[in-house]
C-alpha cells in the first residue's frame, strides 16, 4: 500500500483520487514532458519515468480492484466454491464455441452410429422376408380409403396368385385439376427416376405422362399379351424413340381388379416398367386381369 500512496504523491494527487483525475493529471504531465523535450532539457527524464511508473501502478491496482469487485458480485454467492465457479465460467467464456462444436460433433457421430444400426436392422429385417414377387406403384388419382389397413390392398393384389409370398405397393397421388397437378408431378418425376417398380397402375393422364418419359415396356412385343394388345383395352403411345408407336398399357378399368381394389380411383391402366426386375410377374398380373374384362 505504501507504493500506491507514493504513486499518488508522485503524480501530485490525493490518495485514492478518482481514475478520471489520474488520467487528466497524467495527460497534463505528458504535455509538459513533450514541451520540456523540445527545449532539449534532459534533467526531467528520470522524473518523468517515475511519473509513468506511478501512473501504471495506479491503473494496475485499479484494474485489480475492479476485478475483485466483479468476481465478488459474480461468484460471491458460491462462497467456498467461488474459485471453482470462476474457473468454470472463464473456461466457458473462452472455449464456448469449441465446446459447442465438440458437442455437435459428438451428436453427429451418435446420429451416424444410430443410423448405421437402424440401417443394419432394416437390412436384417428385409433379409428375413421372402423374396419379392412383385412391386407395384399406383400413380394418379388413387388413394386408400380413410382408416383402411394397407394389407387390404396388398391382399386384393395377391389374391389370384397364391404361390406369391410377397408383394409391396406404394401410392403417388396426382390430382386431375391442372392448377395443382404440376406441383405433384415434380414428386412423381423424382419417383420415376429413383424407384424401379415392376408394375405401374395409372390413370390415363399418368399413363401418357410416364409413357412419354419412355419408362414403360412395349406390351405388344410380349406373346402372353398378344390377344389383349390387339384389343379394345390396348393403349398405344408414340414416344420420341418409337415414333411408329407401340402398345404400352392395358386398360383394366372394366376388369375384376377395378372392382376388388378398395381405393379411390377413376381409371386403372396397367403398364410394365421398362427395366423392371420382375417383368414376367408383371406380365402375368396383367394377363390374369385382362382375361376378366368383358367382351365388347
BELFEN-V56621 format. One record per backbone hydrogen bond with DSSP energy under -0.5 kcal/mol. CO is the residue of the C=O (numbers start at 0). NH is the residue of the N-H. If there is no record, write none. Layout:
BEGIN
[[CO	NH] [CO	NH]]
END
This chain:
BEGIN
[[0	4] [1	5] [2	6] [3	7] [4	8] [5	9] [6	10] [7	12] [8	11] [13	16] [17	21] [18	22] [19	23] [20	24] [21	25] [22	26] [23	27] [24	28] [25	29] [26	30] [27	31] [28	32] [29	33] [30	34] [31	35] [32	36] [33	37] [34	38] [35	40] [36	39] [39	41] [40	43] [41	44] [43	47] [44	48] [45	49] [46	50] [47	51] [48	52] [49	53] [50	54] [51	55] [52	56] [53	57] [54	58] [55	59] [56	60] [57	61] [58	62] [59	63] [60	64] [61	65] [62	66] [63	67] [64	68] [65	69] [66	70] [67	71] [68	72] [69	73] [70	74] [70	75] [71	75] [74	77] [75	78] [77	80] [78	81] [80	84] [81	85] [82	86] [83	87] [84	88] [85	89] [86	90] [87	91] [88	92] [89	93] [90	94] [91	95] [94	98] [95	99] [96	100] [97	101] [98	102] [99	103] [100	104] [101	105] [102	106] [103	107] [104	108] [105	109] [106	110] [107	111] [108	112] [109	113] [110	114] [111	115] [112	116] [113	117] [114	118] [115	119] [116	120] [117	121] [118	122] [119	123] [120	124] [121	125] [122	126] [123	127] [124	128] [125	128] [133	167] [134	197] [134	198] [135	169] [136	200] [137	171] [138	202] [139	141] [139	173] [142	263] [144	147] [148	151] [148	152] [149	152] [149	153] [150	154] [151	155] [152	156] [153	157] [154	158] [157	160] [160	163] [165	132] [165	133] [167	135] [169	137] [170	172] [171	139] [176	179] [176	180] [177	181] [179	183] [180	184] [181	185] [182	186] [183	187] [184	188] [185	189] [186	190] [187	191] [188	192] [189	193] [190	194] [197	272] [198	136] [199	270] [200	138] [201	268] [202	206] [203	207] [204	208] [205	209] [206	210] [207	211] [208	212] [209	212] [209	214] [210	213] [214	273] [217	220] [218	221] [220	222] [221	224] [222	225] [224	228] [225	229] [227	230] [230	233] [232	250] [234	247] [234	248] [236	245] [238	241] [241	244] [245	236] [245	247] [246	218] [246	219] [248	234] [249	251] [249	269] [251	254] [251	257] [253	293] [254	258] [255	259] [256	260] [259	261] [260	262] [261	144] [263	142] [266	265] [267	251] [268	201] [269	249] [270	199] [271	216] [272	275] [275	278] [277	281] [278	282] [279	283] [280	284] [281	285] [282	286] [283	287] [284	288] [285	289] [286	290] [288	291] [289	292]]
END
